[in-house]
Amino acid sequence: MTDTPLSNLMDAHVQADTAETYAAFVAMFQNSCEGILVNSATRLISVIIDRDSVSAFAPGPV
């Protein structure tokens, strides 16, 4: 078995932590973007439904 210098072990540990942190950040960002899209789509659908409801019941010429 060969001895690994402490600095190499530390570098490997830092790289693993960095990769894990980056993966967690990417997952959080994706979840955030998905949430924004779902909220935007829900609002758009409710606006469309509200407009259709108003025009369906509004008095006026047909």
DSSP file (Angstrom, degrees, kcal/mol; ACC not computed):
  #  RESIDUE AA STRUCTURE BP1 BP2  ACC     N-H-->O    O-->H-N    N-H-->O    O-->H-N    TCO  KAPPA ALPHA  PHI   PSI    X-CA   Y-CA   Z-CA
    1    1 A M              0   0    0      0, 0.0     2,-0.3     0, 0.0     0, 0.0   0.000 360.0 360.0 360.0 135.0    0.0    0.0    0.0
    2    2 A T        -     0   0    0      1,-0.0     2,-0.4     0, 0.0     0, 0.0  -0.679 360.0-115.6 -95.0 148.5    1.4    3.4   -0.9
    3    3 A D        -     0   0    0     -2,-0.3    -1,-0.0     1,-0.0     0, 0.0  -0.649  24.1-147.3 -80.8 134.8    1.2    6.4    1.4
    4    4 A T        -     0   0    0     -2,-0.4     5,-0.1     2,-0.0    -1,-0.0  -0.893  23.3-114.3-102.4 127.6   -0.9    9.2    0.1
    5    5 A P    >>  -     0   0    0      0, 0.0     4,-1.7     0, 0.0     3,-0.6  -0.260  22.0-120.6 -59.2 147.5    0.2   12.7    1.1
    6    6 A L  H 3> S+     0   0    0      1,-0.2     4,-2.7     2,-0.2     5,-0.2   0.854 111.9  59.4 -57.9 -37.2   -2.1   14.5    3.4
    7    7 A S  H 3> S+     0   0    0      1,-0.2     4,-2.5     2,-0.2    -1,-0.2   0.877 104.0  50.7 -63.3 -36.3   -2.5   17.4    0.8
    8    8 A N  H <> S+     0   0    0     -3,-0.6     4,-2.4     2,-0.2    -1,-0.2   0.902 110.6  49.1 -66.7 -40.1   -3.8   14.9   -1.8
    9    9 A L  H  X S+     0   0    0     -4,-1.7     4,-2.2     2,-0.2    -2,-0.2   0.914 112.3  48.3 -63.5 -41.8   -6.4   13.6    0.7
   10   10 A M  H  X S+     0   0    0     -4,-2.7     4,-2.6     2,-0.2    -2,-0.2   0.916 110.8  50.8 -64.8 -42.7   -7.4   17.1    1.6
   11   11 A D  H  X S+     0   0    0     -4,-2.5     4,-2.5     1,-0.2    -2,-0.2   0.916 111.0  48.5 -60.8 -43.7   -7.8   18.0   -2.1
   12   12 A A  H  X S+     0   0    0     -4,-2.4     4,-2.2     2,-0.2    -1,-0.2   0.893 111.9  49.8 -63.8 -39.6   -9.9   14.9   -2.8
   13   13 A H  H  X S+     0   0    0     -4,-2.2     4,-2.5     2,-0.2    -2,-0.2   0.915 111.5  47.9 -65.3 -43.5  -12.1   15.7    0.2
   14   14 A V  H  X S+     0   0    0     -4,-2.6     4,-2.7     2,-0.2    -2,-0.2   0.908 111.7  50.3 -64.5 -42.2  -12.6   19.4   -0.9
   15   15 A Q  H  X S+     0   0    0     -4,-2.5     4,-2.5     2,-0.2    -1,-0.2   0.905 111.1  48.5 -63.3 -41.0  -13.4   18.2   -4.5
   16   16 A A  H  X S+     0   0    0     -4,-2.2     4,-2.3     2,-0.2    -2,-0.2   0.919 113.2  47.5 -65.0 -43.4  -16.0   15.7   -3.1
   17   17 A D  H  X S+     0   0    0     -4,-2.5     4,-2.6     2,-0.2    -2,-0.2   0.905 112.3  50.2 -63.1 -41.3  -17.5   18.4   -0.9
   18   18 A T  H  X S+     0   0    0     -4,-2.7     4,-2.6     2,-0.2    -2,-0.2   0.918 111.3  47.8 -64.0 -44.0  -17.6   20.9   -3.8
   19   19 A A  H  X S+     0   0    0     -4,-2.5     4,-2.4     2,-0.2    -1,-0.2   0.899 113.4  48.1 -63.8 -40.9  -19.3   18.3   -6.1
   20   20 A E  H  X S+     0   0    0     -4,-2.3     4,-2.2     2,-0.2    -2,-0.2   0.912 113.1  47.6 -66.4 -42.5  -21.9   17.5   -3.5
   21   21 A T  H  X S+     0   0    0     -4,-2.6     4,-2.4     2,-0.2    -2,-0.2   0.911 112.4  49.6 -64.4 -42.5  -22.6   21.2   -2.8
   22   22 A Y  H  X S+     0   0    0     -4,-2.6     4,-2.7     2,-0.2    -2,-0.2   0.916 110.5  50.1 -62.9 -43.9  -22.9   21.9   -6.5
   23   23 A A  H  X S+     0   0    0     -4,-2.4     4,-2.3     1,-0.2    -1,-0.2   0.899 111.4  48.9 -62.4 -40.6  -25.3   19.0   -7.0
   24   24 A A  H  X S+     0   0    0     -4,-2.2     4,-2.3     2,-0.2    -1,-0.2   0.900 111.7  49.4 -65.5 -40.4  -27.4   20.2   -4.1
   25   25 A F  H  X S+     0   0    0     -4,-2.4     4,-2.7     2,-0.2    -2,-0.2   0.922 110.7  49.5 -64.3 -44.2  -27.4   23.7   -5.5
   26   26 A V  H  X S+     0   0    0     -4,-2.7     4,-2.6     2,-0.2    -2,-0.2   0.919 111.9  48.5 -61.4 -44.1  -28.4   22.5   -9.0
   27   27 A A  H  X S+     0   0    0     -4,-2.3     4,-2.4     2,-0.2    -1,-0.2   0.914 112.7  48.1 -62.6 -43.0  -31.3   20.4   -7.5
   28   28 A M  H  X S+     0   0    0     -4,-2.3     4,-2.2     2,-0.2    -2,-0.2   0.909 112.3  49.3 -64.1 -41.9  -32.5   23.3   -5.4
   29   29 A F  H  X S+     0   0    0     -4,-2.7     4,-2.6     2,-0.2    -2,-0.2   0.910 111.0  49.4 -64.3 -43.3  -32.3   25.6   -8.5
   30   30 A Q  H  X S+     0   0    0     -4,-2.6     4,-2.6     2,-0.2    -2,-0.2   0.921 111.5  48.8 -62.5 -44.0  -34.3   23.1  -10.6
   31   31 A N  H  X S+     0   0    0     -4,-2.4     4,-2.3     1,-0.2    -1,-0.2   0.895 111.7  50.2 -61.8 -39.7  -36.9   22.8   -8.0
   32   32 A S  H  X S+     0   0    0     -4,-2.2     4,-2.3     2,-0.2    -2,-0.2   0.923 111.5  47.3 -64.9 -44.8  -37.2   26.5   -7.7
   33   33 A C  H  X S+     0   0    0     -4,-2.6     4,-2.5     1,-0.2    -2,-0.2   0.904 111.6  50.8 -64.0 -41.5  -37.5   26.9  -11.5
   34   34 A E  H  X S+     0   0    0     -4,-2.6     4,-2.5     1,-0.2    -1,-0.2   0.906 110.0  50.6 -62.6 -40.8  -40.2   24.2  -11.6
   35   35 A G  H  X S+     0   0    0     -4,-2.3     4,-2.5     2,-0.2    -2,-0.2   0.904 110.0  49.5 -63.0 -41.8  -42.1   25.9   -8.8
   36   36 A I  H  X S+     0   0    0     -4,-2.3     4,-2.5     2,-0.2    -2,-0.2   0.917 112.0  48.4 -63.7 -43.4  -42.0   29.3  -10.6
   37   37 A L  H  X S+     0   0    0     -4,-2.5     4,-2.7     2,-0.2     5,-0.2   0.913 112.1  48.4 -64.1 -42.5  -43.2   27.6  -13.8
   38   38 A V  H  X S+     0   0    0     -4,-2.5     4,-2.5     2,-0.2    -2,-0.2   0.928 113.1  47.8 -64.0 -44.7  -46.1   25.8  -12.0
   39   39 A N  H  X S+     0   0    0     -4,-2.5     4,-2.3     2,-0.2    -2,-0.2   0.913 113.4  47.9 -62.3 -42.3  -47.1   29.0  -10.3
   40   40 A S  H  X S+     0   0    0     -4,-2.5     4,-2.5     2,-0.2    -2,-0.2   0.917 112.8  47.8 -64.9 -43.6  -47.0   31.0  -13.5
   41   41 A A  H  X S+     0   0    0     -4,-2.7     4,-2.5     2,-0.2    -2,-0.2   0.903 111.3  51.1 -64.4 -40.9  -49.0   28.4  -15.4
   42   42 A T  H  X S+     0   0    0     -4,-2.5     4,-2.2    -5,-0.2    -2,-0.2   0.914 111.6  47.3 -63.1 -43.1  -51.6   28.2  -12.6
   43   43 A R  H  X S+     0   0    0     -4,-2.3     4,-2.3     2,-0.2    -2,-0.2   0.916 111.8  50.5 -64.4 -42.9  -52.0   32.0  -12.6
   44   44 A L  H  X S+     0   0    0     -4,-2.5     4,-2.4     1,-0.2    -2,-0.2   0.923 110.8  48.6 -62.0 -44.6  -52.3   32.1  -16.4
   45   45 A I  H  X S+     0   0    0     -4,-2.5     4,-2.6     1,-0.2    -1,-0.2   0.914 111.1  50.0 -62.2 -42.9  -54.9   29.4  -16.4
   46   46 A S  H  X S+     0   0    0     -4,-2.2     4,-2.5     1,-0.2    -1,-0.2   0.877 110.3  50.5 -66.3 -35.4  -56.9   31.2  -13.7
   47   47 A V  H  X S+     0   0    0     -4,-2.3     4,-2.5     2,-0.2    -1,-0.2   0.920 111.2  48.5 -65.6 -43.3  -56.7   34.5  -15.7
   48   48 A I  H  X S+     0   0    0     -4,-2.4     4,-2.4     2,-0.2    -2,-0.2   0.927 113.1  47.2 -62.5 -44.5  -58.0   32.7  -18.8
   49   49 A I  H  X S+     0   0    0     -4,-2.6     4,-2.5     1,-0.2    -2,-0.2   0.920 112.1  50.5 -63.4 -43.8  -60.8   31.0  -16.9
   50   50 A D  H  X S+     0   0    0     -4,-2.5     4,-2.3     2,-0.2    -2,-0.2   0.915 111.5  47.8 -61.2 -43.1  -61.8   34.4  -15.2
   51   51 A R  H  X S+     0   0    0     -4,-2.5     4,-2.4     1,-0.2    -1,-0.2   0.910 112.5  48.6 -65.5 -41.8  -61.8   36.1  -18.6
   52   52 A D  H  X S+     0   0    0     -4,-2.4     4,-2.0     1,-0.2    -1,-0.2   0.897 111.5  50.5 -64.4 -39.3  -64.0   33.4  -20.2
   53   53 A S  H  X S+     0   0    0     -4,-2.5     4,-1.5     2,-0.2    -2,-0.2   0.912 111.6  47.5 -64.9 -42.8  -66.3   33.5  -17.2
   54   54 A V  H  X S+     0   0    0     -4,-2.3     4,-1.1     1,-0.2    -2,-0.2   0.927 114.3  45.6 -65.7 -45.1  -66.7   37.3  -17.4
   55   55 A S  H  < S+     0   0    0     -4,-2.4    -1,-0.2     1,-0.2    -2,-0.2   0.819 110.2  55.2 -70.3 -29.0  -67.3   37.2  -21.2
   56   56 A A  H  < S+     0   0    0     -4,-2.0    -1,-0.2    -5,-0.2    -2,-0.2   0.833 118.5  32.9 -71.8 -31.5  -69.8   34.3  -20.9
   57   57 A F  H  < S+     0   0    0     -4,-1.5    -2,-0.2    -3,-0.2    -1,-0.2   0.457  91.5 112.0-104.4  -2.3  -72.0   36.2  -18.4
   58   58 A A     <  -     0   0    0     -4,-1.1     2,-0.1    -5,-0.1    -4,-0.0  -0.525  69.1-121.7 -75.2 134.7  -71.5   39.7  -19.6
   59   59 A P        +     0   0    0      0, 0.0    -1,-0.1     0, 0.0    -2,-0.1  -0.455  60.7  99.0 -72.1 148.2  -74.6   41.3  -21.1
   60   60 A G  S    S-     0   0    0     -2,-0.1     2,-0.0     0, 0.0     0, 0.0  -0.887  73.2 -41.7 157.2 175.2  -74.2   42.5  -24.7
   61   61 A P              0   0    0      0, 0.0     0, 0.0     0, 0.0     0, 0.0  -0.323 360.0 360.0 -66.2 146.7  -74.9   41.7  -28.3
   62   62 A V              0   0    0     -2,-0.0     0, 0.0     0, 0.0     0, 0.0   0.378 360.0 360.0-106.9 360.0  -74.3   38.2  -29.4
